[in-house]
Amino acid sequence: MLYGAFMCLEIRKDRMEKGSDNMLYKSVEGIDFPVSRIVFGTANVPMYEGEDVTELLDAAFAGGINCFDTARRYGMAERSLGNWIAKRGNREQIVIIDKGAHPLPDSKIPRVTVAAIEADLAYSLELLQTDYVDMYLLHRDDPTQPVGPIVEVLNELLDKGKFRKLGVSNWTTHRIEAANEYAYMHDLEPFTVSSPNYGLAEQVLDPWGGGCVSISGPKEAETRRWYKDSGMDVVAYATLAHGLFSGKIRSDQLSHVVDYLDEFAIRGFCCRDNYERLRRTEQIAQKHGCTVAQAALAWVLAQPLEVFATISTSDAKRLESDLMALTVSLNDTELRYMNLQ
């Protein structure tokens, strides 16, 4: 089924608008202004702890990023983001993607219930100091739950103006289709945004548990075809393989990988094929005079999906460097080479 009537307005790559620092933007139905295709993710240590990150978020905004991804599960990140928005008075200039209904910390028990959705969203809005978010995503799925009540409660909150677009994170395409079929049959708004893992590296194991869904790698070719055909927005997370493609480690240092990457990166992305992808990306980066992270992000943005790439860092200088990925142009041969094709 095609969801084009509910998705982003189609904009060819050669016609995308450019803003400060060459930022790419895309028109999204329901949002009043073009949305940056690089999204700032608030899942970093200082924001988890609710710290003042004015310099960091100012750097993101100055670099052209106007879309910020957060979640009730990210500690006090919503508070950090909300305090910055209040300080700068820029709520109407930015897009907030928020997520809820994630299992509680140190628990894998699903919380995809009407009560959890309502409670999480209410607390998130309080911390963000706003009465609405632009996109609201269910952070995890519970396949044992029927889709009907989930779609119903989200539409009730949508009608109350709590958000403008509804979507999911870590849901399979089968479950998205089931939910959207229910929505169409009952004259309700469907899911129009999905946030899976997507990047050059293949996710070989679930890094965080609780049903992390990836559309990367050769095994997910059919899933990517579904996203391409549907036109659904993809807000990709872990685009740099949780550090493997960030420049923290080189392909000639892999015997010491545990010294450079955390347990989640090692469990989710460390494998022979990804190491070879890293080696090839280093070659392409050297050819273009850019960093590995810039080349890997450029690869994501060049893919034939309606993709928004989420990046997260606590270092403003590192952020500025990563945004230079927008100046890197990879040809088809390079794109295939980096992905072992």
C-alpha positions in Angstrom: 0.0 0.0 0.0 1.2 3.5 -0.8 1.1 6.1 1.9 2.1 9.0 -0.3 -0.9 11.1 0.5 0.2 11.3 4.1 4.0 11.5 3.7 6.6 14.1 3.0 6.1 16.1 -0.1 8.4 14.7 -2.7 11.4 16.8 -3.5 14.1 15.6 -5.8 17.6 15.6 -4.5 18.8 18.1 -7.0 16.0 20.5 -6.0 16.4 20.3 -2.2 16.6 23.7 -0.5 19.9 24.6 1.2 20.3 26.6 4.3 23.1 27.7 6.6 26.3 25.6 6.3 24.8 23.8 3.2 22.1 22.1 5.3 19.6 20.1 3.3 15.9 20.5 4.1 12.8 18.7 3.1 9.2 19.7 3.2 7.1 17.5 5.5 3.3 17.5 5.4 1.9 19.0 8.5 5.0 21.0 9.4 5.0 24.7 8.4 8.6 25.0 7.3 11.2 22.7 5.7 12.8 20.2 8.1 16.6 19.6 8.3 17.6 16.2 7.0 20.2 16.0 9.7 18.5 15.6 13.1 20.2 16.3 16.4 19.7 13.4 18.8 19.5 14.3 22.5 20.7 10.8 23.7 24.1 12.1 25.1 25.5 12.1 28.6 25.0 15.8 29.6 21.5 15.9 28.3 20.6 12.6 30.0 21.6 14.3 33.2 19.6 17.4 32.5 22.6 19.7 32.2 22.7 23.2 30.5 23.8 22.4 26.9 23.2 25.9 25.5 26.5 26.0 23.6 25.9 22.6 22.0 22.3 23.2 20.9 23.3 26.7 19.7 25.9 25.1 17.5 23.3 22.7 16.1 20.9 25.5 15.3 23.6 27.7 13.9 24.6 24.8 11.6 21.2 24.7 10.1 19.7 21.9 12.3 16.1 22.7 13.2 14.9 19.2 14.1 15.6 17.6 17.5 14.9 14.0 18.5 14.3 13.2 22.2 12.4 10.7 24.3 10.9 10.1 27.7 13.5 7.2 28.0 16.5 9.6 27.7 16.7 10.6 31.3 16.3 14.4 31.6 17.2 15.1 28.0 13.7 16.6 27.5 14.4 19.0 30.3 17.7 20.1 28.8 16.1 20.7 25.4 13.1 22.4 27.0 15.3 24.8 29.0 17.2 25.7 25.8 14.0 26.3 23.9 12.6 28.6 26.6 15.9 30.5 26.9 16.1 31.1 23.1 12.4 31.5 22.5 12.6 29.5 19.3 9.8 27.0 19.7 8.1 28.0 16.5 11.4 27.7 14.6 12.2 24.1 15.5 10.7 20.6 15.1 10.6 18.3 18.1 10.4 14.6 17.6 9.5 12.9 20.9 9.0 9.3 21.8 7.3 7.4 24.6 5.9 4.0 25.8 9.4 2.5 26.2 10.0 -0.1 28.8 11.1 1.3 32.2 14.8 1.5 32.9 16.3 -2.0 33.6 13.1 -3.6 32.4 12.1 -5.3 29.2 8.4 -5.4 30.1 6.5 -3.7 27.2 4.6 -0.5 28.0 2.7 0.0 24.8 -0.6 0.7 26.6 -3.1 3.6 26.5 -2.1 4.6 30.1 1.7 4.6 29.4 1.3 6.6 26.2 -0.8 9.3 27.9 1.4 9.4 31.0 4.7 9.6 29.1 3.4 12.3 26.7 2.1 14.5 29.5 5.4 14.3 31.4 7.4 15.0 28.2 5.4 18.1 27.4 5.9 19.3 31.0 9.7 18.9 30.7 9.8 20.4 27.2 7.8 23.4 28.4 5.5 23.2 25.4 1.9 22.2 24.8 2.7 20.1 21.7 5.5 18.3 19.9 5.7 18.1 16.1 6.1 14.3 15.8 5.2 11.7 18.4 6.6 8.2 18.1 6.0 5.0 20.1 9.5 4.1 21.1 9.0 0.3 21.2 6.3 -2.1 20.1 4.5 -4.9 21.9 3.3 -7.3 19.2 0.9 -8.9 21.6 -1.2 -5.7 21.8 -3.9 -5.2 19.1 -3.2 -2.1 17.0 -6.7 -0.7 17.3 -6.6 0.8 20.8 -3.1 2.2 20.1 -4.2 4.0 16.9 -7.3 5.2 18.7 -5.6 6.8 21.6 -2.9 8.4 19.4 -5.7 10.0 17.2 -7.4 11.3 20.3 -4.2 13.0 21.4 -3.7 14.3 17.8 -7.2 15.8 17.8 -6.3 17.5 21.1 -3.3 19.2 19.4 -0.7 17.3 21.4 1.3 16.6 18.3 1.1 17.1 14.5 2.3 13.8 13.1 2.3 10.3 14.7 4.7 7.5 14.1 6.7 4.7 15.6 10.2 3.7 16.4 11.4 0.0 16.2 8.2 -1.3 14.6 8.3 -3.9 11.8 6.7 -3.0 8.5 4.1 -5.7 9.1 2.9 -4.0 12.3 3.0 -0.6 10.7 0.8 -1.9 7.8 -1.6 -3.5 10.3 -2.0 -0.2 12.2 -2.4 1.9 9.1 -5.0 -0.5 7.7 -7.0 0.0 10.9 -6.6 3.7 10.6 -7.9 3.8 7.0 -10.8 1.5 7.9 -11.8 3.8 10.7 -11.1 7.2 9.1 -8.2 7.9 11.4 -4.7 9.3 10.8 -2.1 6.6 10.1 1.5 6.4 11.1 3.6 8.5 8.7 7.0 8.5 10.4 9.2 5.5 11.3 12.5 5.5 13.2 14.5 2.3 12.8 18.3 1.8 12.8 19.7 2.7 9.4 23.3 3.3 8.3 26.2 1.9 6.3 26.9 -0.7 9.0 24.7 -3.7 9.4 23.2 -4.3 12.8 24.1 -7.9 13.6 22.5 -8.1 17.0 20.0 -6.0 19.0 22.4 -3.5 20.8 20.0 -2.4 23.6 17.4 -5.1 23.7 13.7 -4.7 23.8 13.1 -5.1 20.1 15.5 -2.7 18.3 14.6 -2.9 14.6 17.1 -2.3 11.8 16.7 -1.8 8.1 20.4 -1.9 7.3 22.4 -4.6 5.6 21.6 -7.1 2.8 19.1 -9.1 4.8 16.8 -6.0 5.0 16.7 -5.2 1.3 13.0 -6.1 1.0 12.3 -3.9 4.0 14.0 -0.9 2.4 12.1 -1.6 -0.8 8.9 -1.3 1.3 10.0 2.1 2.7 11.0 3.3 -0.8 7.7 2.3 -2.3 5.6 3.7 0.6 7.4 7.0 0.8 7.3 6.9 4.5 9.7 9.2 6.4 12.6 7.4 8.0 14.2 9.1 11.0 17.3 6.9 11.1 19.1 6.3 14.4 22.7 5.0 15.1 23.7 6.2 11.6 27.3 5.9 12.6 26.9 2.4 14.2 27.1 3.9 17.7 30.6 5.0 17.2 32.1 2.4 14.9 32.0 4.9 12.0 32.5 8.0 14.1 36.3 8.1 13.8 36.9 6.7 17.3 38.6 3.7 15.9 40.5 2.9 12.7 40.4 -0.4 10.8 44.0 -1.1 11.8 43.1 -0.9 15.5 40.4 -3.5 15.6 42.3 -5.8 17.9 41.7 -3.2 20.6 38.0 -2.5 19.8 37.0 -2.9 23.4 39.2 0.1 24.3 37.3 2.4 21.9 33.7 1.3 21.8 31.1 0.5 24.4 29.2 -2.8 24.9 26.3 -1.6 22.7 28.4 -0.8 19.7 30.4 -4.1 20.1 27.2 -6.2 20.4 25.3 -4.5 17.7 27.8 -3.6 15.0 31.2 -5.3 15.4 31.6 -8.0 12.8 33.9 -8.8 9.9 31.7 -7.2 7.2 31.3 -4.0 9.1 35.1 -3.8 9.6 35.5 -4.1 5.9 33.0 -1.4 5.4 35.0 0.8 7.8 38.2 0.1 5.9 36.6 1.0 2.6 35.0 4.1 4.1 38.5 5.2 5.3 39.7 4.9 1.7 36.8 7.0 0.3 37.2 9.6 3.1 40.9 10.0 2.3 40.1 10.4 -1.4 37.6 13.2 -0.6 39.7 14.8 2.1 37.0 14.3 4.7 36.5 12.3 7.9 35.1 8.8 8.2 32.0 10.1 9.9 31.4 12.7 7.2 31.7 10.0 4.5 29.4 7.6 6.4 26.8 10.3 6.9 27.0 11.3 3.2 26.4 7.7 2.3 23.1 7.7 4.4 21.9 10.9 2.9 22.5 9.6 -0.6 20.2 6.6 -0.3 16.9 6.4 -2.2 14.7 6.7 0.9 12.9 9.6 2.5 15.6 9.6 5.2 16.5 12.0 8.0 19.9 11.1 9.6 20.1 11.4 13.4 23.4 12.3 14.9 24.3 12.8 18.6 27.3 14.2 20.3 28.2 16.2 23.4 31.0 18.1 21.6 30.0 21.2 19.7 33.2 21.1 17.6 32.6 17.5 16.7 29.1 18.4 15.7 30.4 21.1 13.4 32.7 18.6 11.8 30.0 16.0 11.3 27.8 18.6 9.5 30.5 19.0 6.9 29.1 15.7 5.5 26.7 17.9 3.6 29.6 19.0 1.4 30.7 15.4 0.5 29.3 14.1 -2.8 29.7 10.4 -3.4 29.1 8.8 -6.8 27.3 5.5 -7.3 30.5 3.5 -7.6 31.7 4.8 -4.3 28.4 4.2 -2.6 28.3 0.6 -3.7 32.0 0.0 -2.9 31.5 1.3 0.7 28.6 -1.2 1.1 30.6 -4.2 -0.2 28.7 -4.3 -3.5 
